[in-house]
Amino acid sequence: MSTVTTHVLDTARGCPAVGVAVRLERVVAGRSEPVASAATDADGRVRSLDVGDLEAGMYRLVFGTAAYFSGIGAETFYPQVAVEFSLADSGQHYHVPLLLSPYGYTTYRGS
């Protein structure tokens, strides 16, 4: 069974990004369908966006950054961050961290 997790860190403030809305979507033929959603916890983590067995294919994590930055009284250039990735093996764990600041972001495949 495949699981998808994420960890959002606010690199400008040097702390976890708490309360960021995260949506997992499956992308098929250029169209997306929602699969699961959650919000980051006090450690900036979504520990599981597991909805059972995820099929191999393209997926997208969409992070609601506008509401997060508005909530801490900051402006942002990116109202949302969408990260598409290929889930190749439905038996693996996929961890997709997001390092975030008001005017930039970085992501990678974690462990």
Sequence and secondary structure as in RCSB ss.txt:
>XXXX:A:sequence
MSTVTTHVLDTARGCPAVGVAVRLERVVAGRSEPVASAATDADGRVRSLDVGDLEAGMYRLVFGTAAYFSGIGAE
TFYPQVAVEFSLADSGQHYHVPLLLSPYGYTTYRGS
>XXXX:A:secstr
  EEEEEEEETTTTEE TT EEEEEEEETTEEEEEEEEE  TTSEE     S   SEEEEEEEEHHHHHHHTT  
 S S EEEEEEE  TTSEEE  EEEETTEEEE  B 
